[in-house]
Amino acid sequence: MDLVIGTVLLRPYVFGFLLAFIAAALADLGWRRTILFGAAVWPVAWLAEFTSTRVGIPFGLYHYTEATRGRELYIANVPFFDSLSFVFLAYAAFCVARVVVGRGAGPFAGGKLALVSGIVMMLLDVVIDPIAVRGDRWFLGRVFYYAEDGAYFGVPFSNFGGWVAVGATGIALYLLGAGLPPEGRIWPGLALYYGVLAFNLMVTVWIAEWALAALGLLIHAVAAVGWRVGYRRGERRARPLRKDLQEV
């Protein structure tokens, strides 16, 4: 119990986002699907963290310093907060992906939704991971390090491929169990996505990583325009279908 309390006190912002996820997902998916979502995504994330710290797959080889062992909960050598954060990140990306893919996804809608979710989640990591590597310059602390510095602000490009794979796999497992989502309330999930992005961009500014902040803003501005275009195309594809259903 002391470790659980220590985990919450040590990473309060993570659990703030987790509570936001729970509230958003319950309103959107209901409690059964929310539990299923966490049960699908978290094991995939933990396993990916575990294997990456040993053989470098899928994120690239890195190691946790374990400086906080005894103060927060670990599962094997992976801090619980780290793998847990993938759950709310995946859900936020899942909500954005549902806007991008839209209702006119056609055949293989589940596969498209899972893949787009993985890509959208990875786009958050273009800011998250470089900031996490610099954790000794803000209140995260130095919790991990890569075996070799990567080309992208110290992060290897393999890491981003790993995020796509973990996000897509976790969402695919969820969709296999729950089916395509109902038309729920996705706007809280969208707010969560951009809340996470805003938090990390504020940290980049706080530690004066101006190039990273500017690039992160640019990437997400371009992505938002692309998502808007994709949403409009999806609406145009879905409109004839809705008309046919109404006539029937």
Secondary structure as the mmCIF struct_conf table of DSSP 4:
data_model
#
loop_
_struct_conf.conf_type_id
_struct_conf.id
_struct_conf.beg_label_comp_id
_struct_conf.beg_label_asym_id
_struct_conf.beg_label_seq_id
_struct_conf.end_label_comp_id
_struct_conf.end_label_asym_id
_struct_conf.end_label_seq_id
HELX_RH_AL_P HELX_RH_AL_P1 ASP A 2 LEU A 10
HELX_RH_AL_P HELX_RH_AL_P2 PRO A 12 LEU A 29
HELX_RH_AL_P HELX_RH_AL_P3 TRP A 31 VAL A 55
TURN_TY1_P TURN_TY1_P1 ILE A 57 PHE A 59
BEND BEND1 LEU A 61 LEU A 61
STRN STRN1 TYR A 62 TYR A 64
TURN_TY1_P TURN_TY1_P2 ALA A 67 THR A 68
STRN STRN2 ARG A 69 ARG A 69
TURN_TY1_P TURN_TY1_P3 GLY A 70 ARG A 71
STRN STRN3 GLU A 72 GLU A 72
STRN STRN4 TYR A 74 ILE A 75
TURN_TY1_P TURN_TY1_P4 ALA A 76 ASN A 77
STRN STRN5 VAL A 78 PRO A 79
HELX_RH_AL_P HELX_RH_AL_P4 PHE A 80 VAL A 101
TURN_TY1_P TURN_TY1_P5 ARG A 103 GLY A 104
TURN_TY1_P TURN_TY1_P6 PRO A 107 PHE A 108
HELX_RH_AL_P HELX_RH_AL_P5 ALA A 109 VAL A 133
TURN_TY1_P TURN_TY1_P7 ARG A 134 ARG A 134
HELX_RH_3T_P HELX_RH_3T_P1 GLY A 135 ARG A 137
BEND BEND2 TRP A 138 TRP A 138
TURN_TY1_P TURN_TY1_P8 PHE A 139 LEU A 140
STRN STRN6 PHE A 144 TYR A 146
BEND BEND3 ALA A 147 GLU A 148
STRN STRN7 GLY A 150 GLY A 150
TURN_TY1_P TURN_TY1_P9 ALA A 151 ALA A 151
STRN STRN8 TYR A 152 TYR A 152
TURN_TY1_P TURN_TY1_P10 PHE A 153 PHE A 153
STRN STRN9 GLY A 154 VAL A 155
HELX_RH_AL_P HELX_RH_AL_P6 PHE A 157 ALA A 178
BEND BEND4 LEU A 180 LEU A 180
HELX_LH_PP_P HELX_LH_PP_P1 PRO A 181 PRO A 182
BEND BEND5 GLU A 183 GLU A 183
HELX_RH_AL_P HELX_RH_AL_P7 TRP A 187 TRP A 206
TURN_TY1_P TURN_TY1_P11 ILE A 207 ALA A 208
HELX_RH_AL_P HELX_RH_AL_P8 TRP A 210 GLU A 247
#
